[in-house]
């Protein structure tokens, strides 16, 4: 079946998140947006995992669903045209801050696990390196490779996906703290990197210019910090509703199973262009080069944005074939179709 999945979100336990981010509000917002599979987000936080265990139960396909008593209450807030299945997949985001090759690295990763028992095993390991209760996205002062070892040691069914890979300050390829290749960051574990998250300031078309991303799946998620932001980016699957089918589609990059992504306009992303926030400065790459990388207002270094960073790492200027992506003005049409195929057919035929 075709469905939308948003696998990277946050709970109210993450910094700068809305306080109304409960599972009930997420359930309602996801269905209104046409999302069928939603990542739980923040599964490393003790308060959130406690709530997850209280409100969700595991179905036969290793996805979670809201308990009937709670779901029935939520259904009264969902328009008839948006009613349908919704399942939850255990996910969380982790920040690794460490020094490597003479530079401070700050890497964000999205973690996927099959069930809460494995999540709790992971959390017992992670709490040795940080206070996991301090933030929904914990900060670990260890190499991301060591994190990968821990995750795969918990389960070979787990996945680690580099998050918003171009964000200047906290990402795999970030201009301020990232690397120039997947191999530089993950070493021998690069072979287990099956996907990367584009982030709001880039789309697959931009990312495919970098040859190192040719053979992996480019996914997109909302990174929502409130229910209203769900689905601003999402993934389109054509698989069974199961943990194994979803992760297999991501790993295989099979265009018949992973159909593409719903994309935010990159130009509206926070980090698309170069800039210097304190000086209210926004520049395109050629202008940054004209100023020698220095802010013309205060003479400090300009923050290199996503567009510029992709240009710097591009080794393949020729346009490549890639999975299609959908701009936001088409999102409503797709969300309605996935919510209620019959309704959309009657409307548009």
C-alpha positions as CSV (number, residue, x, y, z in Angstrom):
1,X,0.0,0.0,0.0
2,X,1.1,3.6,-0.6
3,X,1.4,5.8,2.5
4,X,3.2,8.8,3.9
5,X,5.8,8.4,6.8
6,X,7.3,11.2,8.9
7,X,10.1,9.5,10.9
8,X,11.9,12.5,12.6
9,X,9.9,14.5,15.1
10,X,10.3,15.7,18.7
11,X,8.2,15.6,21.8
12,X,7.6,18.3,24.4
13,X,10.7,17.0,26.2
14,X,13.0,18.5,23.6
15,X,14.2,22.0,23.9
16,X,12.3,24.6,21.9
17,X,9.3,22.3,21.5
18,X,5.6,23.0,21.9
19,X,4.2,22.0,25.3
20,X,1.1,20.6,23.6
21,X,3.1,17.9,21.9
22,X,1.3,14.9,23.5
23,X,0.6,11.6,21.7
24,X,-3.0,12.6,21.4
25,X,-2.2,15.8,19.6
26,X,0.3,14.0,17.4
27,X,-2.2,11.4,16.5
28,X,-4.8,14.0,15.4
29,X,-2.3,16.2,13.5
30,X,-0.8,13.2,11.7
31,X,-4.2,12.0,10.4
32,X,-5.2,15.5,9.3
33,X,-2.0,15.7,7.4
34,X,-2.5,12.3,5.8
35,X,0.4,10.6,7.6
36,X,0.1,6.9,8.1
37,X,3.4,6.1,9.9
38,X,4.8,8.6,12.4
39,X,8.1,8.3,14.2
40,X,7.7,8.5,18.0
41,X,10.6,10.9,18.4
42,X,12.7,11.3,21.5
43,X,12.7,7.7,22.6
44,X,15.8,8.3,24.7
45,X,14.0,10.6,27.2
46,X,12.7,8.7,30.3
47,X,9.5,10.8,30.5
48,X,8.6,10.3,26.9
49,X,9.4,6.5,26.7
50,X,7.2,6.1,29.8
51,X,4.3,7.8,28.0
52,X,4.9,5.8,24.9
53,X,4.7,2.5,26.8
54,X,1.5,3.6,28.6
55,X,-0.4,4.7,25.4
56,X,0.9,2.4,22.7
57,X,0.9,-1.3,22.0
58,X,2.9,-3.3,19.5
59,X,0.9,-4.9,16.6
60,X,1.8,-8.1,14.8
61,X,4.0,-6.2,12.2
62,X,6.3,-4.5,14.7
63,X,4.7,-1.1,14.5
64,X,2.9,0.5,17.4
65,X,-0.7,1.9,17.6
66,X,-2.5,4.0,20.1
67,X,-4.6,2.1,22.6
68,X,-8.3,1.9,21.6
69,X,-9.6,3.9,24.5
70,X,-7.4,6.9,23.7
71,X,-7.7,6.5,20.0
72,X,-11.5,6.6,20.2
73,X,-11.4,10.0,21.9
74,X,-8.9,11.4,19.3
75,X,-11.1,10.2,16.4
76,X,-13.8,12.7,17.4
77,X,-11.4,15.5,16.5
78,X,-10.5,14.1,13.1
79,X,-12.6,15.0,10.0
80,X,-14.2,12.0,8.3
81,X,-12.2,12.6,5.1
82,X,-8.9,12.2,7.1
83,X,-9.8,9.1,9.1
84,X,-7.6,6.1,8.5
85,X,-4.8,3.9,9.8
86,X,-1.9,5.4,11.8
87,X,1.0,3.5,13.2
88,X,4.1,4.6,15.2
89,X,7.7,3.6,14.7
90,X,10.2,4.0,17.6
91,X,12.6,6.8,16.6
92,X,14.9,9.3,18.4
93,X,17.5,11.9,17.6
94,X,21.0,12.0,19.2
95,X,23.7,14.7,19.1
96,X,27.4,13.6,19.1
97,X,29.9,16.3,20.0
98,X,33.6,15.3,19.9
99,X,37.0,16.3,18.5
100,X,38.4,14.5,15.4
101,X,41.2,15.4,13.1
102,X,41.8,18.7,14.9
103,X,38.2,19.9,14.6
104,X,35.1,19.9,16.9
105,X,32.4,17.7,15.3
106,X,28.7,18.0,16.0
107,X,26.7,15.3,14.3
108,X,23.0,14.7,14.6
109,X,21.6,11.2,13.8
110,X,18.1,9.7,13.7
111,X,17.8,6.3,15.3
112,X,15.2,3.6,14.4
113,X,14.6,0.6,16.6
114,X,11.9,-2.2,16.3
115,X,10.5,-2.1,19.8
116,X,10.6,-0.4,23.2
117,X,12.4,-3.2,24.9
118,X,15.4,-2.6,22.7
119,X,15.0,1.2,23.2
120,X,15.3,0.7,26.9
121,X,18.5,-1.4,26.4
122,X,19.9,1.4,24.3
123,X,19.0,4.0,26.9
124,X,20.8,2.1,29.6
125,X,23.9,2.2,27.5
126,X,23.6,5.9,26.6
127,X,23.0,7.2,30.1
128,X,26.6,6.2,30.8
129,X,27.7,9.1,28.5
130,X,25.1,11.8,29.2
131,X,22.0,12.8,31.2
132,X,19.4,11.5,28.9
133,X,16.6,13.1,31.0
134,X,18.0,16.6,30.3
135,X,16.7,16.9,26.7
136,X,14.7,14.8,24.2
137,X,17.8,15.0,22.0
138,X,20.7,14.0,24.2
139,X,24.2,15.2,23.7
140,X,26.8,12.4,23.8
141,X,30.5,13.3,24.1
142,X,31.7,10.4,22.0
143,X,32.5,9.7,18.4
144,X,29.5,8.9,16.3
145,X,31.3,5.7,15.3
146,X,31.1,4.6,18.9
147,X,27.4,5.4,19.0
148,X,27.0,3.3,15.8
149,X,28.8,0.4,17.6
150,X,26.4,0.7,20.5
151,X,23.3,0.8,18.4
152,X,24.2,-2.2,16.2
153,X,25.2,-4.0,19.4
154,X,21.6,-3.6,20.6
155,X,20.1,-4.9,17.4
156,X,21.2,-5.6,13.8
157,X,17.7,-4.5,12.8
158,X,18.4,-1.0,14.1
159,X,19.2,1.9,11.8
160,X,21.2,5.1,12.1
161,X,20.5,7.8,9.6
162,X,22.5,11.1,9.5
163,X,20.0,13.9,10.2
164,X,19.6,17.1,8.1
165,X,23.0,16.4,6.6
166,X,23.8,20.0,5.4
167,X,22.9,22.1,8.5
168,X,26.1,24.2,9.1
169,X,26.4,23.6,12.9
170,X,25.1,20.1,13.5
171,X,25.3,17.6,10.7
172,X,27.3,15.2,8.7
173,X,28.4,17.7,6.0
174,X,27.9,20.9,8.0
175,X,30.3,23.7,7.0
176,X,31.1,24.4,10.6
177,X,31.5,21.0,12.1
178,X,31.0,18.3,9.5
179,X,33.0,16.1,7.2
180,X,33.6,16.1,3.5
181,X,32.4,12.5,3.0
182,X,30.5,9.7,4.6
183,X,33.7,7.7,4.9
184,X,35.5,10.5,6.8
185,X,32.8,10.5,9.4
186,X,31.8,6.8,9.8
187,X,34.9,4.9,8.6
188,X,34.3,1.2,8.3
189,X,30.7,1.7,9.4
190,X,30.0,3.6,6.2
191,X,28.7,0.4,4.7
192,X,25.8,0.5,7.2
193,X,24.7,4.1,6.1
194,X,21.8,3.3,3.9
195,X,20.1,6.7,4.0
196,X,20.6,10.3,4.7
197,X,18.1,13.0,5.6
198,X,18.0,16.0,3.3
199,X,16.8,18.6,5.8
200,X,14.5,21.6,5.1
201,X,17.2,23.6,3.3
202,X,17.9,21.1,0.6
203,X,16.1,18.6,-1.6
204,X,17.1,15.4,-3.4
205,X,17.8,17.3,-6.6
206,X,20.4,19.4,-4.8
207,X,21.9,16.5,-2.9
208,X,22.4,14.2,-5.9
209,X,25.1,16.7,-7.1
210,X,27.4,15.1,-4.5
211,X,28.6,11.8,-5.9
212,X,29.0,10.3,-2.4
213,X,25.2,10.3,-2.0
214,X,24.5,8.4,-5.3
215,X,23.9,5.0,-3.8
216,X,21.9,5.7,-0.7
217,X,18.3,6.7,-0.1
218,X,17.6,10.3,0.5
219,X,14.7,10.6,3.0
220,X,12.9,13.7,4.2
221,X,11.1,14.3,7.5
222,X,9.5,17.3,9.2
223,X,11.9,17.5,12.3
224,X,8.7,18.9,13.8
225,X,8.8,20.5,17.3
226,X,5.0,20.9,17.3
227,X,2.1,19.0,16.0
228,X,1.3,21.7,13.4
229,X,4.7,21.1,11.7
230,X,4.2,17.4,11.0
231,X,4.4,16.5,7.4
232,X,6.1,19.6,6.1
233,X,8.5,17.0,4.7
234,X,7.7,13.3,4.5
235,X,8.5,10.0,2.7
236,X,6.3,8.1,0.3
237,X,6.4,4.3,0.7
238,X,4.7,1.5,-1.3
239,X,5.1,-1.4,1.1
240,X,3.4,-3.4,3.8
241,X,2.8,-1.6,7.1
242,X,5.6,-3.2,9.1
243,X,9.0,-2.2,10.6
244,X,10.8,-4.7,8.4
245,X,9.1,-3.5,5.1
246,X,9.8,0.2,5.8
247,X,13.5,-0.3,6.8
248,X,14.0,-2.8,3.9
249,X,12.7,-0.2,1.4
250,X,15.1,2.4,2.8
251,X,18.0,0.1,2.7
252,X,17.3,-1.2,-0.8
253,X,16.6,2.2,-2.3
254,X,14.1,0.3,-4.5
255,X,12.1,3.0,-6.4
256,X,9.1,0.6,-6.5
257,X,9.0,0.6,-2.7
258,X,10.4,4.0,-1.7
259,X,8.6,6.3,-4.1
260,X,10.1,9.6,-3.2
261,X,9.7,12.5,-0.8
262,X,7.5,15.4,0.0
263,X,9.7,18.5,0.1
264,X,9.7,21.9,1.8
265,X,11.0,24.7,-0.6
266,X,14.7,24.7,0.1
267,X,14.9,28.4,-0.5
268,X,12.7,28.9,2.6
269,X,14.9,26.8,4.8
270,X,16.8,28.5,7.6
271,X,20.2,27.5,6.3
272,X,19.8,27.6,2.5
273,X,21.9,30.7,1.9
274,X,25.1,32.0,3.4
275,X,24.6,34.6,6.2
276,X,25.4,36.3,9.4
277,X,22.4,36.6,11.6
278,X,23.7,39.3,14.0
279,X,24.3,41.6,11.1
280,X,21.1,40.7,9.2
281,X,23.1,39.5,6.3
282,X,22.0,37.1,3.6
283,X,24.3,36.2,0.7
284,X,24.5,33.8,-2.2
285,X,27.8,31.8,-2.6
286,X,29.2,34.2,-5.2
287,X,28.7,37.1,-2.9
288,X,30.4,35.3,0.0
289,X,33.4,34.7,-2.2
290,X,33.4,38.3,-3.3
291,X,33.8,39.3,0.3
292,X,36.5,36.7,1.0
293,X,34.2,34.8,3.4
294,X,34.2,37.8,5.8
295,X,31.1,39.7,6.9
296,X,31.2,43.2,5.4
297,X,29.5,44.6,8.5
298,X,31.6,43.1,11.3
299,X,34.4,41.4,9.5
300,X,33.8,38.1,11.2
301,X,33.5,34.8,9.2
302,X,30.3,34.3,7.3
303,X,28.3,31.1,8.0
304,X,28.4,29.0,4.8
305,X,24.9,27.7,4.1
306,X,23.6,24.6,2.4
307,X,23.6,25.8,-1.2
308,X,27.3,26.9,-0.9
309,X,28.3,23.7,0.9
310,X,26.7,21.5,-1.7
311,X,28.5,23.4,-4.5
312,X,31.8,23.0,-2.7
313,X,31.4,19.2,-2.4
314,X,29.9,18.6,-5.8
315,X,32.0,16.3,-7.9
316,X,29.3,15.5,-10.4
317,X,27.8,18.7,-12.0
318,X,25.9,16.7,-14.5
319,X,22.3,16.2,-13.5
320,X,21.6,12.7,-12.3
321,X,18.5,10.6,-12.2
322,X,16.9,10.7,-8.8
323,X,13.7,9.9,-7.0
324,X,11.0,12.5,-7.6
325,X,10.1,14.9,-4.9
326,X,6.9,16.9,-4.4
327,X,6.6,20.5,-3.6
328,X,4.3,21.6,-0.7
329,X,1.5,22.9,-2.9
330,X,0.9,19.3,-4.0
331,X,1.1,18.0,-0.4
332,X,-2.6,18.6,0.4
333,X,-3.6,16.6,-2.7
334,X,-1.4,13.7,-1.7
335,X,-2.4,13.8,1.9
336,X,-6.0,13.7,1.0
337,X,-5.5,10.8,-1.4
338,X,-3.7,8.7,1.2
339,X,-6.3,9.6,3.8
340,X,-9.3,8.7,1.7
341,X,-8.6,7.6,-1.9
342,X,-12.3,7.4,-2.8
343,X,-12.9,11.0,-1.8
344,X,-10.0,12.4,-3.9
345,X,-11.1,10.4,-6.9
346,X,-14.6,11.7,-6.8
347,X,-13.3,15.3,-6.4
348,X,-10.8,15.2,-9.2
349,X,-12.3,12.9,-11.8
